[in-house]
Amino acid sequence: MYRYVMIRYIIYLILLTLSLSAENIRWFSNYDSAHTQALKENKILMVLLIKKESPQSYKMLSTTFMNQDYNKKINSLFVSVLITKGQKETYPIEMLYTLEYPAIFFLDKNELFIGETLFGYISPDKFKAYLNLYF
């Protein structure tokens, strides 16, 4: 009995340690606030456009951007903003126009595109390869 309790306790500690060390992306929900923060921190703006009721959008949020080893790199290089199609807060829709969701845009301090825009579901492996290629 004691051994079972100790094994459970050790597994619990390991899981707790792993969950505490996992870094999540710090998302802004407002484009203007994110852009201002990116300018202040001299970082690239990563804009993720999603659509409500889009399975690809939710899959990407739950797999590509949850508990990945590259999330720390994302937080150090980018200010990330998550925008839902049709949200009340404004964003430069004419510049970030798309009919395909999800879509990821990378913008410099002058709001010029960096790298290529990513459309549709991007797996964690493909996103990691993209980050390594461009950043």
Secondary structure, DSSP 8 states (H G I E B T S, - for coil): -HHHHHHHHHHHHHHHHHHHH-----EES-HHHHHHHHHHHT-EEEEEEE-TT-HHHHHIIIIISSS-TTHHHHHHHEEEEEEETT-SS---TTTS--SSSSEEEEE-TTS-B-S--EES---HHHHHHHHHHH-
